[in-house]
Amino acid sequence: MERDRTRELWTGGDRDATSAERRSGAALATVTAPLGGAAGRCYDAAMETREKTFVLRFTLEAQIPEALFEDEDFEEDAWLDEWEVGIKPGLIRAVFAQLRATPAWSARVRNRGVSPLDEIEIVVTRRLGGDPENGTEDDDEAQ
C-alpha cells in the first residue's frame, strides 16, 4: 500500500538557519513524496532525518616550470593522472575502511550527477533506535 508522507526540512538539512528564518518559515521547505514498501517503513511517523554537511575539499595544484613546456615529451596532465589513479582511490578506500570500523554507522556513495573526477559524495548514516520490525536494538554503547 503506497502512502504519502510530508516532511518538513530546513533548507540544506543543517541547523544553521537563523531564529528569524525559523519563525518566518523562510528557510522551511515542504517535500511530499509517495513512499511505499520498504521506503515507506523507513519514514514512519516517529522517524525524523537530520543532516549535517561536512566538506573535506582537496584543491590540486601543479607548479610547472616554463622549461618543461618546451620539452616535447612533457605531458601536461600527467600529474592529474597520478592523482586520479595513484592517490584518490587509496584515500577513498581509507575513508570507507575507517567508517566500516564503526559498526553503528553506515556509508554509501551518493551520485548527484556530478562527474566522479570532480566530486565524490559519501553519505554517512547513524540510525538510532533500532528497527523494531526486525527485532534489532540500538547499540547504546556506540552513541
C-alpha positions as CSV (number, residue, x, y, z in Angstrom):
1,M,0.0,0.0,0.0
2,E,1.5,3.3,-1.1
3,R,1.4,6.2,1.4
4,D,2.1,9.9,1.1
5,R,4.4,11.5,3.6
6,T,5.0,15.2,4.1
7,R,8.4,16.0,5.6
8,E,9.4,19.5,6.7
9,L,13.1,20.0,6.2
10,W,15.3,23.0,7.0
11,T,17.0,24.2,3.7
12,G,20.2,22.2,3.3
13,G,19.3,20.0,6.2
14,D,21.5,21.9,8.6
15,R,20.7,23.7,11.8
16,D,22.3,26.9,10.8
17,A,19.1,28.7,9.8
18,T,18.7,31.8,11.9
19,S,15.9,32.1,14.5
20,A,14.2,34.7,12.4
21,E,14.2,32.4,9.4
22,R,12.7,29.6,11.5
23,R,10.0,31.9,12.9
24,S,9.2,33.3,9.4
25,G,9.4,29.9,7.7
26,A,11.8,31.4,5.1
27,A,14.2,28.5,5.5
28,L,11.4,25.9,5.6
29,A,10.7,23.6,2.6
30,T,8.0,21.0,2.4
31,V,8.6,17.9,0.4
32,T,5.7,15.5,-0.4
33,A,6.6,12.2,-2.0
34,P,4.8,8.8,-2.3
35,L,6.6,6.2,-0.2
36,G,5.7,2.6,-0.3
37,G,7.1,-0.8,0.6
38,A,10.5,-0.7,2.4
39,A,10.9,3.0,1.8
40,G,7.6,3.7,3.5
41,R,8.6,1.8,6.6
42,C,11.8,3.8,6.8
43,Y,9.9,7.0,7.2
44,D,7.2,6.2,9.7
45,A,5.6,9.0,11.7
46,A,8.2,8.6,14.5
47,M,11.2,8.9,12.2
48,E,13.0,12.2,11.7
49,T,16.0,12.6,9.4
50,R,18.5,15.3,10.2
51,E,21.5,16.2,8.0
52,K,24.8,17.9,8.6
53,T,27.2,18.6,5.7
54,F,30.9,18.2,6.3
55,V,33.3,19.1,3.4
56,L,36.8,17.9,3.1
57,R,38.0,19.7,-0.1
58,F,41.2,18.9,-1.9
59,T,42.5,21.6,-4.3
60,L,45.0,20.1,-6.7
61,E,47.9,22.3,-7.9
62,A,50.9,21.7,-10.1
63,Q,53.8,24.1,-10.3
64,I,55.3,23.6,-13.7
65,P,58.5,25.4,-14.8
66,E,58.3,27.1,-18.2
67,A,61.2,24.9,-19.4
68,L,59.1,21.8,-19.2
69,F,56.5,23.2,-21.7
70,E,59.3,23.3,-24.3
71,D,60.1,19.6,-23.8
72,E,58.2,17.5,-26.4
73,D,57.9,14.5,-24.1
74,F,56.3,16.6,-21.3
75,E,52.7,15.5,-20.6
76,E,50.9,18.4,-19.0
77,D,48.2,16.3,-17.4
78,A,50.4,13.5,-16.0
79,W,50.1,15.0,-12.5
80,L,46.3,14.7,-12.7
81,D,46.6,11.1,-13.8
82,E,48.8,10.4,-10.9
83,W,46.1,11.9,-8.6
84,E,43.2,10.0,-10.2
85,V,45.0,6.6,-10.4
86,G,47.5,6.6,-7.7
87,I,46.3,8.8,-4.8
88,K,42.5,9.3,-4.9
89,P,41.4,5.6,-4.9
90,G,43.6,5.0,-1.8
91,L,42.1,8.0,0.0
92,I,38.5,6.7,-0.7
93,R,39.4,3.2,0.5
94,A,40.9,4.6,3.7
95,V,37.8,6.7,4.3
96,F,35.5,3.7,3.9
97,A,37.8,1.5,6.0
98,Q,37.5,3.9,8.9
99,L,33.8,4.2,8.5
100,R,33.3,0.4,8.5
101,A,35.4,0.2,11.7
102,T,32.4,1.9,13.5
103,P,29.5,-0.6,13.2
104,A,26.8,1.8,14.3
105,W,27.4,3.9,11.2
106,S,26.9,3.0,7.6
107,A,28.3,4.7,4.5
108,R,27.5,4.8,0.8
109,V,28.4,6.9,-2.2
110,R,25.7,9.3,-3.4
111,N,25.7,10.2,-7.1
112,R,24.2,13.7,-7.7
113,G,25.1,13.8,-11.4
114,V,28.5,15.3,-10.9
115,S,31.5,13.6,-12.5
116,P,33.4,11.5,-10.0
117,L,36.5,13.2,-11.4
118,D,35.2,16.4,-9.7
119,E,33.2,15.2,-6.7
120,I,32.5,12.1,-4.6
121,E,29.8,12.4,-2.0
122,I,29.7,9.9,0.8
123,V,26.5,9.7,2.9
124,V,27.3,8.5,6.4
125,T,24.2,7.4,8.4
126,R,23.7,6.7,12.0
127,R,20.3,5.1,12.6
128,L,19.2,5.5,16.2
129,G,16.5,3.4,18.0
130,G,17.0,0.1,16.2
131,D,14.4,-1.5,13.9
132,P,11.5,-2.9,15.8
133,E,10.2,-4.8,12.8
134,N,13.5,-6.8,12.5
135,G,13.9,-7.1,16.3
136,T,17.2,-5.1,16.3
137,E,18.0,-2.8,19.2
138,D,20.1,0.4,19.1
139,D,23.7,-0.1,20.2
140,D,23.7,2.2,23.3
141,E,27.5,1.9,23.7
142,A,28.0,3.3,20.2
143,Q,26.0,6.5,20.9
